[in-house]
Amino acid sequence: MSTLTRATPAAARTEPAPRREWRPPSYWPFVVPALIVVLAVIIFPWLFTIWMSLNEWKVGSPTTFVGLANYLRLPNDPRFIEAVEHTLVYTALSVLLPLVFGTFAAVVFHAKFPWRGFLRAIFIMPMMATPVAIALVWTMMFHPQLGVLNYLLSLVGLPPQLWVFHPATVIPSLVLVETWQWTPLVMLIVLGGIAAIPIEPYESAQIDGAGMWQMFRYITLPLITPFLFIAAMIRGIDAVKSFDVIFAITQGGPGSASETINLYLYSVAFIYYDLGYGSAIAVMFFVLIIALAAVLLYLRQRTLWTEIGLGA
């Protein structure tokens, strides 16, 4: 019998697979420092904040464990409820108006006309300025007697306004500042979405006799919806935690008419030195931001699946 006949085919041989010994990954020396930094800078402060929220702790007094008493105090605090209302109204307006004006500006600056690049650069300058400088300039503009805004109103025959010095107009006035500063950001995001749209759908629409509004309504707007959600998420999270401009212009006034959750948290923790109750407000404020981001992500994902279903 030949050697080829006696040889066992390779497929018939069943050899046990070699056992691999576990070895620690070689990248651990690089990961451990990063984990230590994350624990020290992010996780530990939040755990410490949660621990403080479960205690009654005022500066100069010993801490006393009170459990959920600080959280149960929040629904019965009229100033906190008022701050939540101001935050929601301020956030909603500060998201909606920049989205509208930013989309309009993106459509305008997408068109080709002379000096387009220069005008784009001028338009995005407000979001490059520092918040305190913006607040000081707008505070002078809001002045009832010396401000330029009332002078401009007088040129068109409108009566002067008190702007940030009246409870009924202080939040719309602050939203005006927010819109002026952050509309360019929305414009840049939407402009990138418009630039990515192919030209073929517009050529087909023109052949069918569609007008400018119809092309925007049925072509541009559906295709830039994902970019609008991204802009809304960025603006929503930024507006809900806005502090610097509001504090520099009104410090929550007149009275508490423009006091948001952020400003109320600052007052409780650093003016009244109630660190336990302030920590509870901080935790609830963080929960509000997470809920807002989750809602926007859910709407974005639902819109994505709707677009995929319609495309199919």
Rosetta silent file (secondary structure, phi, psi, omega in degrees, C-alpha in Angstrom):
SEQUENCE: MSTLTRATPAAARTEPAPRREWRPPSYWPFVVPALIVVLAVIIFPWLFTIWMSLNEWKVGSPTTFVGLANYLRLPNDPRFIEAVEHTLVYTALSVLLPLVFGTFAAVVFHAKFPWRGFLRAIFIMPMMATPVAIALVWTMMFHPQLGVLNYLLSLVGLPPQLWVFHPATVIPSLVLVETWQWTPLVMLIVLGGIAAIPIEPYESAQIDGAGMWQMFRYITLPLITPFLFIAAMIRGIDAVKSFDVIFAITQGGPGSASETINLYLYSVAFIYYDLGYGSAIAVMFFVLIIALAAVLLYLRQRTLWTEIGLGA
SCORE:     score description
SCORE:     0.000 S_00000001
   1 L     0.000  133.995 -175.077    0.000    0.000    0.000 S_00000001
   2 L   -76.578  167.721  179.281    1.391    3.318   -0.999 S_00000001
   3 H   -66.606  -34.871  179.948    2.070    6.251    1.259 S_00000001
   4 H   -66.087  -34.473 -179.321   -0.686    8.281   -0.387 S_00000001
   5 H   -70.193  -40.060 -177.895   -3.223    5.510    0.425 S_00000001
   6 H   -76.402  -15.375 -176.018   -2.230    5.332    4.073 S_00000001
   7 L   -70.615  138.228  177.491   -2.253    9.129    4.575 S_00000001
   8 L   -86.536  131.365  179.108   -5.193   10.544    6.430 S_00000001
   9 L   -58.948  152.229 -178.144   -6.920   13.459    4.690 S_00000001
  10 L   -65.900  -33.357 -178.010   -6.454   16.854    6.379 S_00000001
  11 L   -69.844  -25.550 -177.276  -10.204   17.341    6.720 S_00000001
  12 L   -82.370  -19.900 -179.127  -10.523   14.045    8.619 S_00000001
  13 L   -74.313  132.527  178.490   -7.944   14.903   11.239 S_00000001
  14 L  -118.308   93.100  177.793   -9.457   16.392   14.380 S_00000001
  15 L   -99.841  136.612  179.125   -6.801   18.092   16.380 S_00000001
  16 L   -64.297  139.662  179.741   -7.805   20.109   19.438 S_00000001
  17 L   -67.826  139.176 -179.809   -7.454   23.831   18.999 S_00000001
  18 L   -64.090  135.347  179.384   -4.596   25.266   20.985 S_00000001
  19 L   -78.247  126.451 -178.622   -5.711   26.974   24.169 S_00000001
  20 L   -93.114  128.093  177.726   -4.828   30.618   24.205 S_00000001
  21 L   -77.599  140.740  179.938   -3.699   32.038   27.476 S_00000001
  22 L   -74.081  131.000  176.650   -5.309   35.316   28.523 S_00000001
  23 L  -125.692  140.079  178.412   -2.932   38.197   28.435 S_00000001
  24 L   -62.112  140.286 -179.299   -3.707   41.745   29.499 S_00000001
  25 L   -58.315  146.590 -177.458   -4.118   44.065   26.517 S_00000001
  26 L   -73.127  -13.603 -177.289   -1.012   45.974   25.578 S_00000001
  27 L   -90.646   -0.315 -178.539   -2.909   49.271   25.506 S_00000001
  28 H   -57.097  -41.369  179.141   -3.770   49.280   29.240 S_00000001
  29 H   -58.822  -23.702  179.473   -0.851   51.570   30.171 S_00000001
  30 H   -90.350  -26.450 -176.853   -2.345   54.165   27.838 S_00000001
  31 H   -82.864  -37.395 -174.775   -6.000   53.704   28.896 S_00000001
  32 H   -59.128  -45.159  177.345   -5.561   53.763   32.671 S_00000001
  33 H   -59.472  -38.605  179.100   -4.381   57.415   32.875 S_00000001
  34 H   -66.096  -40.131  177.814   -7.354   58.503   30.773 S_00000001
  35 H   -64.014  -38.482  178.074   -9.748   56.560   33.010 S_00000001
  36 H   -63.735  -41.671  179.238   -8.236   58.174   36.085 S_00000001
  37 H   -64.979  -42.890  179.117   -8.691   61.626   34.569 S_00000001
  38 H   -62.886  -43.115  178.726  -12.321   60.886   33.630 S_00000001
  39 H   -62.994  -40.197 -175.566  -13.053   59.585   37.124 S_00000001
  40 H   -76.509  -34.735 -172.011  -11.402   62.573   38.761 S_00000001
  41 H   -95.632  -31.677 -173.044  -12.784   65.303   36.513 S_00000001
  42 H  -113.417  -57.204 -170.717  -16.271   64.074   35.539 S_00000001
  43 H   -71.562  -47.268 -178.371  -17.563   61.130   37.539 S_00000001
  44 H   -60.552  -45.341  177.851  -16.337   62.054   41.026 S_00000001
  45 H   -58.677  -36.992  179.359  -17.776   65.617   40.970 S_00000001
  46 H   -71.459  -39.730  175.908  -21.191   64.260   39.981 S_00000001
  47 H   -63.152  -38.947  178.389  -21.128   61.565   42.634 S_00000001
  48 H   -68.078  -36.315  177.245  -20.118   64.180   45.181 S_00000001
  49 H   -65.043  -42.937  177.365  -22.925   66.481   43.979 S_00000001
  50 H   -62.692  -40.876  177.734  -25.475   63.693   44.389 S_00000001
  51 H   -62.825  -41.251  178.671  -24.126   63.002   47.879 S_00000001
  52 H   -64.895  -34.748 -178.427  -24.418   66.703   48.774 S_00000001
  53 H   -67.801  -17.339  178.714  -28.000   66.788   47.483 S_00000001
  54 L   -92.875    6.887 -178.688  -28.909   64.136   50.050 S_00000001
  55 E  -127.660  153.767  168.986  -27.643   66.283   52.902 S_00000001
  56 E   -92.164  111.165 -171.762  -28.561   69.573   54.490 S_00000001
  57 L  -138.454  110.698  173.409  -25.335   71.482   54.147 S_00000001
  58 E  -115.213  147.097 -176.527  -24.902   75.188   54.619 S_00000001
  59 L   -60.357  128.535 -178.983  -21.534   76.890   54.703 S_00000001
  60 L    91.963   -3.722 -179.684  -20.278   77.056   58.283 S_00000001
  61 L  -122.600  152.283  178.208  -22.634   74.329   59.535 S_00000001
  62 L   -70.343  156.306  179.255  -22.128   70.568   59.771 S_00000001
  63 L   -79.909  144.911  177.905  -23.771   68.308   57.214 S_00000001
  64 E  -131.606  125.518 -179.892  -26.945   66.427   58.132 S_00000001
  65 E   -71.146  124.584 -178.664  -28.266   63.533   56.085 S_00000001
  66 L  -123.800    3.267  179.159  -31.848   64.304   54.992 S_00000001
  67 L    66.886 -128.225 -177.190  -32.348   61.795   52.163 S_00000001
  68 L   -92.031   15.918 -176.492  -34.720   63.047   49.469 S_00000001
  69 H   -62.024  -38.156  179.397  -35.925   66.046   51.472 S_00000001
  70 H   -66.042  -36.127  178.329  -34.136   68.523   49.188 S_00000001
  71 H   -72.632  -37.145  177.815  -35.772   66.960   46.112 S_00000001
  72 H   -69.590  -18.782  178.377  -39.216   66.948   47.746 S_00000001
  73 H   -76.979  -24.012 -174.954  -38.720   70.621   48.489 S_00000001
  74 H   -62.493  -48.033 -178.874  -38.397   71.532   44.804 S_00000001
  75 H   -64.145  -20.748 -179.666  -42.089   71.162   43.739 S_00000001
  76 H   -96.948    7.657  179.599  -43.129   73.364   46.672 S_00000001
  77 L   -99.789  104.919 -176.579  -40.636   76.106   45.854 S_00000001
  78 H   -63.767  -30.635  179.428  -42.472   78.777   43.801 S_00000001
  79 H   -69.677  -36.132  176.345  -39.232   80.445   42.811 S_00000001
  80 H   -67.821  -42.337  178.093  -37.887   77.172   41.400 S_00000001
  81 H   -61.657  -41.166  177.971  -41.130   76.557   39.478 S_00000001
  82 H   -64.976  -38.483  178.274  -40.925   80.085   38.082 S_00000001
  83 H   -65.099  -37.791  177.031  -37.294   79.505   37.091 S_00000001
  84 H   -63.726  -43.701  178.424  -38.273   76.315   35.238 S_00000001
  85 H   -61.421  -45.220  178.618  -40.969   78.218   33.320 S_00000001
  86 H   -61.653  -39.595 -179.486  -38.530   80.983   32.399 S_00000001
  87 H   -64.834  -43.434 -178.896  -35.969   78.398   31.267 S_00000001
  88 H   -66.219  -43.337  179.274  -38.440   76.561   29.039 S_00000001
  89 H   -65.291  -46.244  179.779  -39.754   79.755   27.418 S_00000001
  90 H   -61.381  -41.876 -179.306  -36.268   81.148   26.936 S_00000001
  91 H   -67.665  -44.772 -178.603  -35.014   77.859   25.466 S_00000001
  92 H   -60.442  -46.310  179.867  -37.957   77.413   23.105 S_00000001
  93 H   -69.390  -36.483 -178.304  -37.628   80.930   21.680 S_00000001
  94 H   -72.960  -14.606  174.191  -33.829   80.747   21.563 S_00000001
  95 H   -94.449  -45.596 -174.471  -34.067   77.585   19.448 S_00000001
  96 H   -65.302  -49.511 -175.405  -36.996   78.477   17.200 S_00000001
  97 H   -65.665  -46.247  175.126  -35.931   81.973   16.123 S_00000001
  98 H   -61.658  -32.700  177.052  -32.310   81.097   15.201 S_00000001
  99 H   -63.689  -44.069 -178.530  -33.596   78.082   13.263 S_00000001
 100 H   -66.787  -53.152 -176.988  -35.971   80.239   11.236 S_00000001
 101 H   -70.899  -34.096  178.027  -33.580   83.120   10.585 S_00000001
 102 H   -66.694  -38.945  176.895  -30.570   80.819   10.183 S_00000001
 103 H   -65.608  -43.042  177.262  -32.362   78.744    7.530 S_00000001
 104 H   -61.038  -43.430  179.382  -33.407   81.895    5.690 S_00000001
 105 H   -65.216  -37.194  179.299  -29.841   83.232    5.835 S_00000001
 106 H   -63.982  -41.797  177.989  -28.456   79.907    4.570 S_00000001
 107 H   -63.000  -41.341 -179.525  -30.774   79.992    1.558 S_00000001
 108 H   -66.110  -47.664 -175.843  -29.757   83.590    0.833 S_00000001
 109 H   -76.668  -11.190  174.527  -26.007   83.007    1.193 S_00000001
 110 H   -75.606  -27.476  178.067  -26.161   79.827   -0.882 S_00000001
 111 L   -69.029  154.185 -179.315  -27.135   81.899   -3.913 S_00000001
 112 L   -92.910  122.065  176.818  -24.336   83.372   -5.996 S_00000001
 113 L  -154.040  162.100 -177.660  -23.996   87.133   -5.847 S_00000001
 114 L   -62.211  145.151  177.251  -21.117   89.636   -5.617 S_00000001
 115 L    64.573   24.700 -177.887  -19.279   89.929   -2.277 S_00000001
 116 H   -63.894  -44.880 -179.798  -20.933   86.763   -1.002 S_00000001
 117 H   -63.203  -40.950  179.067  -17.831   85.528    0.847 S_00000001
 118 H   -65.522  -42.083  179.647  -17.225   88.897    2.480 S_00000001
 119 H   -68.355  -34.034  174.071  -20.840   89.193    3.626 S_00000001
 120 H   -60.722  -44.756 -179.992  -20.713   85.654    5.036 S_00000001
 121 H   -62.497  -40.013  177.897  -17.674   86.616    7.097 S_00000001
 122 H   -65.852  -37.901 -175.182  -19.455   89.711    8.410 S_00000001
 123 H   -68.611  -33.064 -176.576  -22.572   87.689    9.222 S_00000001
 124 L   -88.361    1.163 -178.398  -20.765   85.097   11.378 S_00000001
 125 H   -64.187  -35.935 -179.063  -18.884   87.681   13.450 S_00000001
 126 H   -56.634  -36.005 -177.026  -21.444   87.881   16.329 S_00000001
 127 H   -77.846   -5.693  176.089  -20.821   84.304   17.443 S_00000001
 128 H   -89.557  -15.389 -177.733  -17.085   85.024   17.708 S_00000001
 129 L   -76.397  154.693  178.333  -17.509   87.750   20.326 S_00000001
 130 L   -75.281  146.580 -176.918  -17.180   87.007   24.047 S_00000001
 131 H   -59.534  -39.361 -178.391  -20.451   86.786   26.012 S_00000001
 132 H   -67.029  -40.728  177.458  -19.540   89.531   28.485 S_00000001
 133 H   -63.181  -41.904  176.617  -18.646   91.965   25.707 S_00000001
 134 H   -61.103  -43.679 -179.659  -21.927   91.170   23.962 S_00000001
 135 H   -62.438  -41.638  179.839  -23.828   91.703   27.209 S_00000001
 136 H   -65.232  -42.590  179.732  -22.222   95.108   27.820 S_00000001
 137 H   -64.157  -46.095 -178.477  -22.944   96.317   24.284 S_00000001
 138 H   -70.561  -29.231  175.416  -26.564   95.175   24.368 S_00000001
 139 H   -61.864  -41.688  176.213  -27.084   96.627   27.850 S_00000001
 140 H   -66.941  -37.440  179.484  -26.216  100.046   26.444 S_00000001
 141 H   -68.731  -29.353 -179.638  -28.471   99.447   23.447 S_00000001
 142 L   -82.075   -4.509 -176.434  -31.367   98.484   25.755 S_00000001
 143 L   -60.085  130.115 -174.417  -31.137  101.685   27.789 S_00000001
 144 L   -62.251  -34.390 -177.812  -34.606  103.347   27.796 S_00000001
 145 L  -100.336  -40.500 -173.079  -33.276  106.891   27.298 S_00000001
 146 L  -103.556   -5.463 -175.458  -29.812  106.546   25.750 S_00000001
 147 L   -75.115  148.922 -178.444  -30.140  103.234   23.903 S_00000001
 148 H   -73.906  -23.667 -178.074  -30.037  103.038   20.132 S_00000001
 149 H   -65.861  -43.839  177.260  -32.969  100.604   19.959 S_00000001
 150 H   -67.775  -30.620  175.296  -35.499  103.143   21.200 S_00000001
 151 H   -65.153  -41.522  177.608  -33.991  105.689   18.818 S_00000001
 152 H   -65.773  -36.239  176.305  -34.585  103.303   15.921 S_00000001
 153 H   -64.614  -36.819 -179.929  -38.166  102.764   17.106 S_00000001
 154 H   -66.953  -27.736  179.764  -38.732  106.507   17.162 S_00000001
 155 H   -67.897  -25.837 -179.950  -37.647  106.732   13.511 S_00000001
 156 L  -106.542   12.144  174.863  -40.583  104.519   12.483 S_00000001
 157 L    81.226   17.579  178.958  -43.075  106.133   14.856 S_00000001
 158 L   -95.950  147.559 -179.512  -43.149  103.412   17.529 S_00000001
 159 L   -70.579  154.860  178.145  -43.165  104.248   21.258 S_00000001
 160 L   -67.780  154.224 -179.164  -40.034  103.539   23.327 S_00000001
 161 L  -117.896  158.542  177.584  -39.787  100.273   25.224 S_00000001
 162 L   -88.919  -12.369  175.280  -38.287   99.366   28.590 S_00000001
 163 H    53.630 -117.179 -175.545  -36.700   96.212   27.161 S_00000001
 164 H   -78.689    1.315 -178.871  -34.799   94.377   29.933 S_00000001
 165 H   -99.349   10.111  178.046  -36.086   96.809   32.586 S_00000001
 166 L  -132.656  136.843 -177.452  -39.669   95.498   32.497 S_00000001
 167 L   -59.559  -30.937 -176.062  -40.818   91.987   33.528 S_00000001
 168 L   -76.513  -22.930 -175.169  -43.035   91.574   30.451 S_00000001
 169 L  -115.794   -0.102 -173.681  -40.285   92.298   27.918 S_00000001
 170 H   -69.604  -43.888 -179.146  -37.115   91.098   29.637 S_00000001
 171 H   -68.487  -45.663  174.132  -37.149   87.499   28.314 S_00000001
 172 H   -58.464  -33.892  178.187  -38.006   88.497   24.699 S_00000001
 173 H   -67.587  -41.754  177.328  -35.202   91.064   24.888 S_00000001
 174 H   -66.571  -35.784  175.715  -32.722   88.446   26.074 S_00000001
 175 H   -64.262  -33.327  176.231  -33.912   86.103   23.313 S_00000001
 176 H   -60.350  -42.510  177.360  -33.165   88.917   20.853 S_00000001
 177 H   -64.608  -45.005 -179.749  -29.541   88.888   22.016 S_00000001
 178 H   -62.078  -40.185  179.726  -29.398   85.091   21.805 S_00000001
 179 H   -66.575  -42.849  179.424  -30.871   85.135   18.292 S_00000001
 180 H   -62.574  -37.214 -175.710  -28.444   87.787   17.106 S_00000001
 181 H   -78.663  -37.521 -168.257  -25.457   85.862   18.443 S_00000001
 182 H  -111.112   -0.699  171.144  -26.304   82.296   17.388 S_00000001
 183 H   -59.660  -38.625  176.837  -28.226   82.642   14.122 S_00000001
 184 H   -59.276  -34.370  178.097  -24.875   82.513   12.257 S_00000001
 185 H   -63.842  -45.475  177.787  -24.141   79.079   13.768 S_00000001
 186 H   -62.887  -39.010  178.831  -27.429   77.688   12.481 S_00000001
 187 H   -60.053  -42.797 -179.746  -26.728   79.324    9.130 S_00000001
 188 H   -65.284  -41.433 -179.769  -23.370   77.535    8.832 S_00000001
 189 H   -65.355  -47.409 -178.770  -24.883   74.136    9.711 S_00000001
 190 H   -69.083  -34.374  179.070  -27.801   74.504    7.297 S_00000001
 191 H   -63.082  -36.824  174.855  -25.553   75.963    4.611 S_00000001
 192 H   -64.739  -36.807  176.963  -23.478   72.790    4.721 S_00000001
 193 H   -67.452  -40.780  179.377  -26.647   70.738    4.262 S_00000001
 194 H   -66.218  -38.905 -179.672  -27.818   72.814    1.304 S_00000001
 195 H   -65.381  -24.246 -179.464  -24.407   72.566   -0.354 S_00000001
 196 L   -84.095   -7.917 -179.333  -24.632   68.746   -0.151 S_00000001
 197 L   -76.637  129.293  177.855  -27.933   68.598   -2.066 S_00000001
 198 L   -67.554  158.340 -175.402  -27.441   67.512   -5.703 S_00000001
 199 L   -84.390  -16.034 -175.459  -28.632   69.863   -8.409 S_00000001
 200 H   -60.074  -43.340  179.332  -30.644   67.264  -10.364 S_00000001
 201 H   -60.152  -34.351  179.319  -33.862   67.527   -8.264 S_00000001
 202 H   -71.084  -37.342  177.467  -33.929   71.298   -8.801 S_00000001
 203 H   -64.877  -40.682  177.726  -33.442   70.917  -12.552 S_00000001
 204 H   -65.468  -39.161  179.753  -36.314   68.418  -12.707 S_00000001
 205 H   -66.442  -38.406  177.964  -38.516   70.733  -10.642 S_00000001
 206 H   -65.637  -37.542  177.139  -37.771   73.667  -12.925 S_00000001
 207 H   -63.573  -36.553  178.825  -38.712   71.573  -15.944 S_00000001
 208 L   -78.977   -1.644  176.597  -42.024   70.754  -14.245 S_00000001
 209 L    87.537   20.207  179.527  -42.644   74.462  -13.646 S_00000001
 210 L   -74.332  144.623  177.663  -42.060   74.576   -9.875 S_00000001
 211 L   -88.798 -178.254 -178.425  -41.442   77.949   -8.267 S_00000001
 212 H   -63.680  -44.283 -178.879  -38.861   78.966   -5.688 S_00000001
 213 H   -66.374  -39.363  179.630  -41.159   78.330   -2.730 S_00000001
 214 H   -65.856  -37.968  178.225  -42.237   74.933   -4.052 S_00000001
 215 H   -67.809  -37.439  177.869  -38.619   73.852   -4.553 S_00000001
 216 H   -69.149  -41.565 -175.477  -37.758   74.963   -1.041 S_00000001
 217 H   -69.401  -39.890 -171.756  -40.849   73.322    0.481 S_00000001
 218 H  -106.158   -9.359  179.298  -40.605   69.949   -1.291 S_00000001
 219 H  -120.464  -60.305 -173.876  -36.875   69.591   -2.008 S_00000001
 220 H   -66.123  -51.256 -174.509  -34.659   71.760    0.181 S_00000001
 221 H   -61.888  -45.974  177.674  -36.542   71.566    3.473 S_00000001
 222 H   -62.883  -34.060 -176.326  -36.955   67.746    3.603 S_00000001
 223 H   -79.257  -22.646  178.487  -33.295   67.202    2.683 S_00000001
 224 H   -98.252    4.800  179.720  -31.918   69.641    5.268 S_00000001
 225 H   -57.600  -42.685  176.326  -34.155   68.338    8.091 S_00000001
 226 H   -58.667  -36.680  178.538  -31.322   66.231    9.632 S_00000001
 227 H   -70.704  -33.547  176.084  -29.143   69.342    9.748 S_00000001
 228 H   -65.821  -36.931  177.333  -31.954   71.310   11.370 S_00000001
 229 H   -66.662  -38.889  177.164  -32.205   68.656   14.086 S_00000001
 230 H   -63.211  -44.878  178.803  -28.471   68.894   14.720 S_00000001
 231 H   -63.896  -40.660  178.974  -28.710   72.680   14.960 S_00000001
 232 H   -64.450  -38.415  179.004  -31.750   72.420   17.244 S_00000001
 233 H   -65.752  -45.788  179.926  -29.926   69.991   19.543 S_00000001
 234 H   -63.079  -45.721 -178.540  -26.853   72.208   19.802 S_00000001
 235 H   -69.377  -37.492 -178.602  -28.910   75.344   20.366 S_00000001
 236 H   -65.088  -46.367 -179.926  -31.310   73.659   22.798 S_00000001
 237 H   -66.799  -37.054 -179.866  -28.592   72.317   25.083 S_00000001
 238 H   -70.995  -38.933 -176.936  -26.700   75.607   24.914 S_00000001
 239 H   -73.384  -36.107 -176.690  -29.783   77.772   25.566 S_00000001
 240 H   -68.375  -24.400  178.334  -31.140   75.733   28.466 S_00000001
 241 L  -109.101   20.803  179.371  -27.874   76.209   30.368 S_00000001
 242 L   -63.882  135.893 -178.481  -27.299   79.828   29.345 S_00000001
 243 L  -139.234  -48.530 -166.927  -25.906   81.903   32.186 S_00000001
 244 H   -62.723  -48.435 -177.394  -23.272   84.461   31.244 S_00000001
 245 H   -66.940  -43.608 -179.292  -25.305   86.794   29.008 S_00000001
 246 H   -64.001  -44.546 -178.345  -28.383   86.723   31.251 S_00000001
 247 H   -65.882  -40.288 -177.999  -26.358   87.302   34.405 S_00000001
 248 H   -70.525  -29.281 -177.619  -24.322   90.128   32.876 S_00000001
 249 H   -89.917  -47.976 -171.355  -27.397   91.961   31.536 S_00000001
 250 L  -121.470  -19.985 -172.985  -30.121   91.416   34.159 S_00000001
 251 L    53.388   33.068  179.018  -28.742   89.176   36.951 S_00000001
 252 L    89.021   -4.057 -176.787  -32.154   87.517   36.872 S_00000001
 253 L   -91.663 -175.246   -3.087  -34.111   90.755   37.218 S_00000001
 254 L   -66.944  134.826 -172.618  -36.130   92.830   37.318 S_00000001
 255 L    69.155 -115.486  173.988  -37.042   90.970   40.484 S_00000001
 256 L  -127.754   27.731 -173.761  -36.914   87.356   39.323 S_00000001
 257 L   -68.727  -24.231  179.262  -38.550   87.919   35.925 S_00000001
 258 L  -121.181   23.033 -178.897  -35.566   86.547   33.977 S_00000001
 259 L   -81.639  113.206  176.234  -34.226   84.098   36.550 S_00000001
 260 L   -91.639  178.826 -179.621  -33.563   80.754   34.900 S_00000001
 261 H   -60.578  -39.502 -179.624  -32.639   77.499   36.633 S_00000001
 262 H   -61.768  -44.916 -179.751  -28.964   78.285   36.201 S_00000001
 263 H   -69.713  -37.830  177.533  -29.270   81.686   37.860 S_00000001
 264 H   -65.627  -39.189  175.726  -31.454   80.337   40.681 S_00000001
 265 H   -60.342  -43.627  178.119  -28.897   77.593   41.269 S_00000001
 266 H   -61.499  -42.731 -179.269  -26.169   80.228   41.487 S_00000001
 267 H   -64.325  -45.461 -177.505  -28.193   82.264   43.980 S_00000001
 268 H   -64.907  -43.813 -173.153  -28.976   79.295   46.219 S_00000001
 269 H   -81.700  -37.404 -170.058  -25.434   77.897   46.254 S_00000001
 270 H  -116.141   -2.870  173.138  -23.250   81.015   46.219 S_00000001
 271 L  -111.484  -46.689  177.164  -25.428   83.777   47.691 S_00000001
 272 L   -91.988   -8.210  176.244  -27.486   81.893   50.285 S_00000001
 273 L    57.038   34.227  175.292  -24.744   79.221   50.712 S_00000001
 274 E   -97.021   84.912 -172.737  -27.282   76.377   50.807 S_00000001
 275 H   -70.550  -32.994  179.761  -25.072   73.786   49.142 S_00000001
 276 H   -65.685  -50.535  179.603  -27.373   70.817   49.795 S_00000001
 277 H   -67.452  -37.354  176.776  -30.441   72.379   48.186 S_00000001
 278 H   -63.386  -36.130  177.088  -28.287   73.869   45.417 S_00000001
 279 H   -66.595  -37.504  176.560  -26.894   70.421   44.642 S_00000001
 280 H   -62.894  -40.404  176.718  -30.433   69.040   44.335 S_00000001
 281 H   -63.780  -40.181  179.665  -31.232   71.810   41.859 S_00000001
 282 H   -63.075  -40.890  179.306  -28.044   70.973   39.931 S_00000001
 283 H   -64.509  -45.591  178.747  -29.008   67.293   39.711 S_00000001
 284 H   -65.223  -34.614  177.518  -32.513   68.117   38.464 S_00000001
 285 H   -65.066  -40.901  176.822  -31.036   70.615   36.018 S_00000001
 286 H   -63.786  -41.096  177.736  -28.751   67.877   34.649 S_00000001
 287 H   -61.809  -40.041  178.359  -31.760   65.544   34.327 S_00000001
 288 H   -62.401  -41.830  179.317  -33.607   68.270   32.382 S_00000001
 289 H   -65.570  -42.867  178.167  -30.697   68.631   29.939 S_00000001
 290 H   -62.627  -41.236  179.157  -30.478   64.858   29.450 S_00000001
 291 H   -63.705  -42.275  178.735  -34.250   64.676   28.850 S_00000001
 292 H   -62.300  -45.065  178.876  -34.081   67.492   26.288 S_00000001
 293 H   -64.397  -38.241  179.486  -31.211   65.799   24.438 S_00000001
 294 H   -65.273  -40.743  178.626  -33.033   62.443   24.520 S_00000001
 295 H   -63.407  -44.584  179.986  -36.199   63.962   23.039 S_00000001
 296 H   -65.673  -38.899  177.174  -34.254   65.621   20.237 S_00000001
 297 H   -66.048  -38.862  178.124  -32.349   62.398   19.496 S_00000001
 298 H   -63.756  -45.014  178.843  -35.600   60.429   19.443 S_00000001
 299 H   -64.029  -39.018  178.273  -37.194   62.881   17.034 S_00000001
 300 H   -63.719  -45.456 -179.077  -34.070   62.828   14.887 S_00000001
 301 H   -66.512  -38.843  178.879  -34.009   59.020   14.740 S_00000001
 302 H   -65.247  -39.571  176.752  -37.724   58.839   14.023 S_00000001
 303 H   -64.653  -38.362  178.627  -37.323   61.315   11.195 S_00000001
 304 H   -61.514  -46.811  179.542  -34.427   59.265    9.828 S_00000001
 305 H   -67.033  -32.676  176.495  -36.478   56.062    9.724 S_00000001
 306 H   -64.991  -40.766  179.039  -39.378   57.966    8.166 S_00000001
 307 H   -65.565  -39.527  178.985  -37.043   59.241    5.455 S_00000001
 308 H   -65.677  -40.250  179.043  -35.717   55.712    4.856 S_00000001
 309 H   -65.521  -39.782  178.127  -39.249   54.353    4.636 S_00000001
 310 H   -68.331  -35.645  179.382  -40.311   57.039    2.207 S_00000001
 311 H   -68.348  -31.571  179.551  -37.163   56.478    0.165 S_00000001
 312 L   -71.425    0.000    0.000  -37.861   52.771   -0.044 S_00000001
